Amino acid sequence: MFVHLTTKFCYFTLHQLVCPPELLLAKNERDLAAQAMHELGNLHFHAGSARAAYKWWTSALDLVFHAEDVLHGWRDMIKDVTDVSTEILARCGMWGCMLAGSLTSNIAQYVGWELCLVI
């Protein structure tokens, strides 16, 4: 998918930006890769593609929690935990908790549950 973004200073396609998270993951920079995925989701959303934004935001959320399909399976992660906030803080760290909050709020605000259930 090629979405062209034009600003006063630059012209590029979102396809050209796909590589940085992969490079960061290859260097085991999971936190930075999650942040890059978050930003790619923001770019896709503002370019008019909520589906692509949802893909990047959920991928970043999975990286932050070190698990797969966190958006739909988060209850299973904490079902046997007595102190949920301590568990999430231990799993993600402070920075990860803040990023996860931002990601989930973007999904809830801009994507909507209709799209989350379809994908």
Number of C-alpha atoms within 10 A of each C-alpha: 8 9 15 12 14 10 8 5 5 7 9 13 13 15 12 10 13 13 10 15 22 15 12 16 15 11 10 11 13 18 19 16 23 27 20 22 27 27 16 24 27 21 19 21 19 12 15 12 16 19 16 17 26 26 19 24 28 25 22 29 28 17 23 24 20 12 13 14 13 19 15 11 11 13 10 10 14 14 9 9 12 9 9 13 12 12 14 17 15 12 14 19 15 12 12 21 19 12 20 23 13 15 25 16 12 19 22 12 10 13 17 13 11 8 12 16 8 6 8
